[in-house]
Amino acid sequence: MNCFVHRSLVVQLQAGGTDRFPVLAHLSYDAADPFAVTAVFSHDGRVLARWKLDREMLQEGLARPVGIGDVRFRPASTGPWEELCMEFYGDAHPDGGRHHAAVYVWAPAVSGFLKDTYQVVAPGQEQVGVDDFLAEVIAGG
């Protein structure tokens, strides 16, 4: 059985008050890190950002706004499109504001990706190797 799921999607990035522009989002899931989805955003072969996202939070964000920290998800609609808006907050500006970027992705594509991850590790069946984690922490990793 495959313990890895990957999907590349064209998404729309909006940052710093600009219009949306297309970038690639590479979503990956590895059963070895069962609670996380890795999202890598790239443009012209250059990585713009890499985030580890909570898989359950991503699923919930398809239906309702979630998140209060640096990562927030909410459903969004523009015309006939069902979208997921993923908002990312970065470091503070000198004026007190924060860097902010929003990524809009077609919601059915995210839902399909998540369904594929559930074939690898069903929700509620995630397990963490606590002994391995503690050994890594003790070793300074």
C-alpha positions as CSV (number, residue, x, y, z in Angstrom):
1,M,0.0,0.0,0.0
2,N,1.2,3.5,-0.9
3,C,1.8,5.6,2.2
4,F,2.4,8.8,0.3
5,V,-0.1,11.1,-1.5
6,H,0.9,14.0,-3.7
7,R,-1.1,16.4,-5.8
8,S,0.0,19.5,-7.8
9,L,-2.6,22.2,-8.3
10,V,-2.7,25.6,-9.9
11,V,-3.9,28.1,-7.3
12,Q,-4.3,31.8,-7.1
13,L,-2.0,33.8,-4.8
14,Q,-2.9,37.3,-3.5
15,A,-0.4,39.2,-1.4
16,G,0.2,42.7,-0.4
17,G,-2.9,44.2,-1.9
18,T,-2.1,42.8,-5.4
19,D,-4.4,41.1,-7.8
20,R,-4.5,37.3,-7.8
21,F,-1.9,35.5,-9.9
22,P,-1.4,31.8,-10.6
23,V,1.2,29.7,-8.8
24,L,1.7,26.0,-8.3
25,A,0.8,24.3,-5.0
26,H,2.3,20.9,-4.3
27,L,0.3,19.2,-1.6
28,S,1.8,16.1,0.0
29,Y,0.9,13.7,2.7
30,D,3.1,11.1,4.3
31,A,1.7,8.4,6.7
32,A,4.9,8.8,8.7
33,D,3.6,12.3,9.7
34,P,-0.1,11.4,9.8
35,F,-1.6,14.7,11.1
36,A,0.2,17.0,8.6
37,V,-0.2,18.0,5.0
38,T,2.8,19.8,3.5
39,A,2.1,22.6,1.0
40,V,4.9,24.0,-1.2
41,F,4.0,27.0,-3.3
42,S,6.2,27.7,-6.3
43,H,6.4,30.0,-9.3
44,D,8.8,29.8,-12.2
45,G,10.7,27.0,-10.6
46,R,11.3,28.9,-7.4
47,V,9.8,27.9,-4.0
48,L,7.9,30.8,-2.6
49,A,6.8,29.2,0.7
50,R,6.6,25.8,2.5
51,W,4.0,25.2,5.2
52,K,3.0,22.2,7.3
53,L,-0.7,22.3,7.7
54,D,-3.0,20.4,10.1
55,R,-4.9,17.8,8.0
56,E,-8.1,18.0,10.2
57,M,-8.0,21.8,10.1
58,L,-7.7,21.7,6.3
59,Q,-10.8,19.5,6.1
60,E,-12.8,21.7,8.5
61,G,-11.8,24.8,6.5
62,L,-13.7,23.5,3.6
63,A,-17.0,23.9,5.6
64,R,-16.3,26.8,8.0
65,P,-13.7,29.4,9.0
66,V,-10.9,27.8,11.2
67,G,-7.7,29.0,12.7
68,I,-6.7,32.0,14.9
69,G,-2.9,32.0,14.4
70,D,-0.6,32.2,11.5
71,V,-2.7,29.9,9.3
72,R,-6.4,30.3,8.7
73,F,-8.8,28.5,6.3
74,R,-12.3,29.5,5.2
75,P,-14.7,28.6,2.4
76,A,-14.9,31.2,-0.3
77,S,-17.0,31.5,-3.4
78,T,-16.5,33.6,-6.6
79,G,-19.2,33.0,-9.1
80,P,-19.6,29.3,-9.9
81,W,-16.4,28.4,-8.1
82,E,-16.2,26.8,-4.7
83,E,-12.9,27.8,-3.3
84,L,-10.9,27.3,-0.1
85,C,-9.1,30.5,1.0
86,M,-5.9,29.7,2.9
87,E,-4.5,32.7,4.7
88,F,-1.0,32.9,5.9
89,Y,0.4,35.5,8.3
90,G,4.1,36.2,8.7
91,D,6.4,38.6,10.5
92,A,5.3,41.9,11.8
93,H,5.9,45.2,9.9
94,P,7.5,48.1,11.8
95,D,4.0,49.8,11.7
96,G,2.5,46.9,13.6
97,G,0.8,45.2,10.7
98,R,1.8,41.7,9.5
99,H,2.8,40.2,6.2
100,H,-0.2,38.5,4.8
101,A,-0.9,36.2,1.8
102,A,-4.1,34.5,0.7
103,V,-4.1,31.4,-1.5
104,Y,-7.4,30.5,-3.3
105,V,-7.7,26.9,-4.4
106,W,-10.6,25.0,-6.0
107,A,-12.3,23.3,-3.0
108,P,-13.2,20.0,-4.8
109,A,-9.5,19.5,-5.6
110,V,-8.6,19.8,-1.9
111,S,-11.5,17.6,-0.9
112,G,-10.3,14.9,-3.4
113,F,-6.7,15.2,-2.1
114,L,-7.9,14.7,1.5
115,K,-10.0,11.7,0.5
116,D,-6.9,10.1,-1.0
117,T,-5.1,10.8,2.3
118,Y,-7.9,9.1,4.2
119,Q,-7.3,5.9,2.1
120,V,-3.7,5.9,3.5
121,V,-4.6,6.8,7.1
122,A,-8.3,7.2,8.1
123,P,-9.3,10.1,10.3
124,G,-9.0,9.0,14.0
125,Q,-6.5,6.2,13.1
126,E,-3.4,8.5,13.2
127,Q,-0.6,7.2,15.4
128,V,2.5,8.9,16.5
129,G,5.7,7.0,17.5
130,V,6.1,8.7,20.9
131,D,9.3,6.7,21.6
132,D,10.9,7.8,18.3
133,F,9.8,11.4,18.9
134,L,11.3,11.5,22.4
135,A,14.5,9.9,21.2
136,E,14.8,12.7,18.6
137,V,14.1,15.4,21.1
138,I,16.6,14.0,23.6
139,A,19.2,13.8,20.8
140,G,18.6,17.5,20.0
141,G,17.0,16.9,16.7
